[in-house]
Amino acid sequence: MFRRGDVHKTYHAIVPLISERPNCTWPTQVGEFVTLTHFLTRDEKRNKAFAHHHEVSGAKRAVLDLGLLKNGERTRLVEIHLHTGRHHQIRCQLATIGFPIRGDLKYGAPRSNPDGSICLHARHISFIHPVSQQEISVTAPYPALSVWKKTSRETLRSRHATRLRAFFVFVPTLPLLPLRRLPNPPHFSSSRNRQRNPAQLRRSVRE
């Protein structure tokens, strides 16, 4: 299923806010996606991939879609969709355009994460079940590392604020009318329930 491309995986990553190579292709607006294409070679001894802009001997073509989800104070949250599955493809291609993944010392990150991990997360996977033919879709929560918690909170807060701004923009405001006191409702009483004074009662008794 993976080789045929029947399994669709979505990755999230945290990268620096400013690229080390400003002339490289990069999504500039939230929600925008660009396609990155490189040719990767692999160093078996160093367990590391190297990206080339043109085809070279022994290189494999690597393609991915890169989208911008959130701009933070120091970092960016990005989304990646793979078209090919190469060794260290996401790590290598992002580092090539000047955005090494946070904590990834091997590909140029300035410092490691406290737990030694890198901020690359397999966020979502979906595929068609080969027997039931139903779509299986799974979304994984972010890791417990504080930077992921902060990023997810900022993303949700940003989306919530966007929805609130859209509500106040598109819902017209109505003018406030002064409150007026309504008159007392009229009192209706039937002839049966109408009270009679004592003189009327005495006259009816004599009759």
FENPETA-V791103 format. One record per backbone hydrogen bond with DSSP energy under -0.5 kcal/mol. NH is the residue of the N-H (numbers start at 1). CO is the residue of the C=O. E is the energy in kcal/mol with one decimal. If there is no record, write none. Layout:
nh = [NH NH]
co = [CO CO]
e = [E E]
This chain:
nh = [5 5 6 7 8 8 9 10 11 12 13 14 15 15 16 17 20 24 31 32 34 36 36 38 39 40 40 41 43 44 47 48 50 52 59 60 62 64 65 66 67 68 69 69 70 72 72 76 77 78 78 79 80 81 82 83 84 86 89 92 93 94 95 96 97 98 99 102 103 104 105 107 108 109 113 116 119 120 121 123 123 124 125 126 127 129 129 133 136 137 138 140 148 149 150 151 152 153 154 155 156 157 158 159 160 161 162 163 164 165 166 167 168 169 170 171 172 182 188 194 201 202 203 204 205 206 207]
co = [1 2 1 1 6 126 7 124 80 121 78 119 13 76 100 74 98 21 68 29 66 34 64 62 52 38 60 50 48 42 43 43 41 39 56 40 38 36 81 34 79 32 67 77 77 70 75 15 70 13 76 67 11 65 9 63 63 84 86 88 89 90 91 92 93 95 94 14 111 101 103 104 105 104 117 113 102 118 12 10 121 10 138 8 136 127 134 129 127 135 125 123 145 145 146 147 148 149 150 151 152 153 154 155 156 157 158 159 160 161 162 163 164 165 166 167 170 180 186 190 197 198 199 200 201 202 203]
e = [-0.6 -0.6 -2.5 -0.8 -0.5 -2.8 -0.6 -3.0 -2.4 -2.9 -2.0 -1.8 -0.5 -2.2 -0.6 -2.0 -1.7 -1.8 -3.2 -2.1 -2.5 -0.5 -2.9 -2.4 -2.6 -0.5 -3.0 -2.5 -3.2 -0.8 -1.1 -1.6 -2.7 -1.7 -1.9 -2.4 -3.2 -1.9 -2.9 -3.4 -2.9 -1.7 -0.5 -2.7 -1.7 -0.6 -3.0 -2.7 -2.5 -2.7 -0.6 -2.6 -2.8 -2.3 -0.6 -2.3 -1.3 -0.6 -1.8 -2.8 -2.8 -2.3 -1.6 -1.9 -1.3 -1.4 -2.8 -2.8 -0.7 -2.3 -1.4 -0.9 -1.5 -2.4 -0.8 -1.8 -2.6 -2.1 -3.2 -1.4 -1.2 -2.0 -2.3 -1.9 -2.0 -0.5 -3.0 -1.8 -3.5 -0.5 -2.8 -2.6 -1.0 -1.7 -2.7 -2.1 -2.7 -2.3 -2.4 -2.2 -2.4 -2.7 -2.4 -2.3 -2.5 -2.5 -2.1 -2.1 -2.2 -2.6 -2.3 -2.1 -2.4 -1.7 -2.3 -1.9 -0.7 -0.5 -0.6 -0.8 -1.6 -2.4 -2.1 -1.8 -1.6 -2.1 -1.7]
